[in-house]
Amino acid sequence: MFQEFAFEAAHKTTPDTPLHGHTFKVKVVLTGEPVPVFGWSHDLLVVEPIISALRKQLDHRYLNDIEGLETPSLENVAQWIFRRLDKEIPGVDRVEVRRGLEGACDGVVYREASRVHA
């Protein structure tokens, strides 16, 4: 199962990069044993408030000012989101972050190396 959200934010990737902003789109993929009655691995009534609170930390912010995102590349943003959600939601498999228009975007997938299966 997965949950998606978007946020608007500004950042500078390097000191020489001009200040600019993006609409970031995030996909959080969750895995786990399905509940036999419903078939879901996670109750969205539990997951949604956690993800919403994290989104509020990022939305309409200057990412460089957020602790742990001083260098807010797509890779670092994905890792930052993963690590925060992983503390609160069991079964976070991966976090995908992209920016740009559909069909013409940049993106990254972050997954903990210890969880990647051969």
N, C-alpha and C positions, 0 to 999 in steps of 0.2 A: 504494500500500500504506500501511497505517497501523499504529501501535502505540499502545495505550492503557495508562494507569496511573493509580493514585489515590494520594493522600496525605492525611494528617490534619495540620492545622496551625492555629495560633492567629495572630491579627493584630489590629491596630487600624488602620483605614484613615485616620482623622484623629485628632488629639489628643483630640477630644471623644467619639469613638466608644468605647464600652466594649470591653474585651478580650473576644474571642469566637473560636470556632473553627468550622471547616468540614471536611467531606470534599470535597476538590478532585478532580475527574476531568479528566484530560488526554488529549487525542488528538493525536498527532504524525503528520502526513501527509507522506509521502516520495514524491518523484517521481524518475524517471530512466529510462534505457534498460533494457528488460527483458533479462535474460540469456536467450539463445535456448533453452537446454536446459531451464531451470526456469521461465521466465516472470516471475520476480521481479526487481525493481529493486534490492533490498537483501537481503543475507543476514541473517536475524534472529539468527544466532549472533554476528554482529558488532554489530548494532544494540542488542540487548537488554542487554548489559553496560553500554553507555554510558548508556542510559536508566535502568537500575537504579541506577547510581552517582549520577546527577542526582536521582533520586527520593529517595535516602537523604539528600541535602543538604536536602531540604524536609520530609520526613516527621517528624511529632511535634516540630516546631520552632516557635519564635516568629518568623514571617516578617520582622517589622520589624528583627530582629537580623542578618539575612543581608545581606551587602554587595550593594548594588544593589536591594534590596527594602525600603528604609526606608519607602516608601509603597506597601504591597502591595495595590493595587487589582487586580481581575481582569485589567485591561489590562496593568498592569506585570508581573504574574506571568507572563502569556502571553509578553510580550516578553522577559523574563528567561530563561525556558525556551528560547524560540526562539534567542536569541543564543548561549546555551551549547551547545545541540545543533548549531547551524549550524557551529560551529567544529570539530566532531568527526565529523559525519555529512554527507556531500555529499547534496544534493537535498532538504533540509528545505524543504517547500513552505509549511506553515502549522502553527500550534499552536492548538488549541482548549482552553479551560479553562472548566469549569462547576462550580457548587456548588449544592447543594439536591437535592431529591427528583426522581426521574424524572417528567417531566410538570409539574413546578413548580420549575424551576431558573432560575438566572441564568447567563449565559455570554458569552464573547467569543471571537472568532477573530482571531489575529494573523498577519499576513503582511507581509513587507517590501514597501514600496511599489514598489521597483524590480523586483519579481518579479511584480507583478500584470499580467496580460495583458488587453488590451481585447477 
